[in-house]
Amino acid sequence: MPGGPTRSDLAAMQGGGFYNRHSAMQATGIAALLSLWEAACRTVDIGDGPVTIVDYGCSQGRNSMIPMRKAVDVLRSRVGATTPIEIIHTDLPSNDFSSLFEALISDPNSYMAGTSDVFPLAIGKSYFSPLLPPGRVHLGWSTWALQWMSTNAIDAPDHILAGMSKSPAVVAAVAAQQASDWECFLTQRSREMRPGAKLVLGFTARAEADTGWEWLLGELWSAVEEMRRDGLLSEREQEQMTIPIGLRSLEDIKDPFRQSGSFVDLALEHLDLVKVSNPFWPEFEVSGDGLTFARHHANATRAWSGPLIASVAPRSREQTAFVDELFSRFEHRLSKEPRPHEPYMAAVVLSKKDH
Ligand SMILES: C[S@@+](CC[C@H](N)C(=O)[O-])C[C@H]1O[C@@H](n2cnc3c(N)ncnc32)[C@H](O)[C@@H]1O
C-alpha cells in the first residue's frame, strides 16, 4: 500500500496563483542566470528533429516565461521557423498546474505569445524519479527548487529551516540527505538527457560564512517562538515546524564530480555563487515605508512556505488561521527594522558527454 503524502510531497507553492504574484525575488535570481542559459541554448547539440526543453520545478510558470522565450528565440535562429519545440514543465502532483496553464494563455510575457510550433506540456511527478524516456532532453532548466529535500530528514529544534539549524545531529542529517538527493537528481537527469545536452540550474545555497537568509528566517522562527510563548503551540509542535530545505555549499555541489571530473556522464561546466539583490529595497529606500516592505517579504515568504507550514500546524488549530497569525506576527517583526534580504543562489551548468 502506498503511504500518505510525506512533508516533502507538500512542498508545492501557495496555490491560486499566489506564488506567481509573489516571486519577484526568485525572478531577480533568474535574471542573473539568463546569460548562462542563452549560452547553453546557443551551444547545445541539436539534430534535425523536434527540440525538447524541460523546466524542472516550474511551480505556476510565471518565472519560466522569460527563460523559455529566450530559449525559443535562440533555438529558432538555429533550427528555422518550423521545427517543433516542446517545453515540458514538471512539478510535484500537488502543484497548482491550473495557474501555469492560465499564465501560458494570459501572462503578458508568455512564451506562447507570437510564437508558433511551440508545444507546452506538463508532468506532475517528483524529479527524484524518472520523468521522461532515456535520451529525450536537449535542454534542462531548474530554478529555486533543488534546495527542497526529497524527505524531511529530521526536525530541527532551533530553527524553522532544517538547513539553518546549528544542532550537530540536524546538520549531519541535512548534509547526508542533500548529498544523496543531489546524486539522485543528477542520475535521473543524465538518463533522460541526449548526448551533448545541457542543464542549467539555480538554487539557493550557502557561502562559507552565511546564507543570506539569516535575518528573514530568523524573524520567522522568532514569530513561531512568540506563538509558543503565547500558548498557541507546544514545544513539541514548535520542533515539528521544520521546513525540509537544506543549503548546499559550492563544495557540496562539486562533490560528486571530484573523483573523475564527471559524474553519471555529466560534466560540471560552470559553478558560481550569486548574491541576489533585494527587489523591494530600492522602493523602501525612497519611500521609507517599512510596512509595505514587510508585507512584500511576508507574502513572498508565505508563497513558498505557506502550504508546508500549514501541513505541520498544530492539529488543534485551524490551519489557515494559524498560518495567518504566524505571517501577521512575522510581518510586524519585519516592519520594525527593515534590512535588505539578499540570499545566495548557486548557478550551475552541466553537460552530458557527447559519445
Ligand atoms: C520556489 S518554487 C520555484 C518555481 C520556479 N521555478 C521559480 O524559479 O520561480 C520551487 C518549486 O519546486 C517544486 N519542487 C520541490 N521539490 C520538487 C520535486 N521533488 N519534484 C518536482 N518539483 C519539486 C515545488 O513544488 C515548487 O513549485
The ligand as a Gaussian input file, in Angstrom:
#p B3LYP/6-31G(d) Opt

LIG

0 1
 C       10.280000      28.232000      -5.187000
 S        9.433000      27.270000      -6.390000
 C       10.316000      27.727000      -7.859000
 C        9.422000      27.927000      -9.026000
 C       10.076000      28.496000     -10.262000
 N       10.977000      27.529000     -10.860000
 C       10.798000      29.791000      -9.970000
 O       12.012000      29.855000     -10.171000
 O       10.147000      30.739000      -9.540000
 C       10.032000      25.626000      -6.105000
 C        9.251000      24.587000      -6.857000
 O        9.947000      23.337000      -6.779000
 C        8.983000      22.332000      -6.672000
 N        9.587000      21.114000      -6.142000
 C       10.111000      20.893000      -4.921000
 N       10.516000      19.615000      -4.811000
 C       10.225000      19.014000      -6.007000
 C       10.391000      17.702000      -6.509000
 N       10.934000      16.733000      -5.761000
 N        9.990000      17.424000      -7.774000
 C        9.447000      18.407000      -8.546000
 N        9.262000      19.674000      -8.120000
 C        9.654000      19.976000      -6.861000
 C        7.929000      22.928000      -5.743000
 O        6.711000      22.224000      -5.824000
 C        7.874000      24.349000      -6.264000
 O        6.884000      24.508000      -7.242000

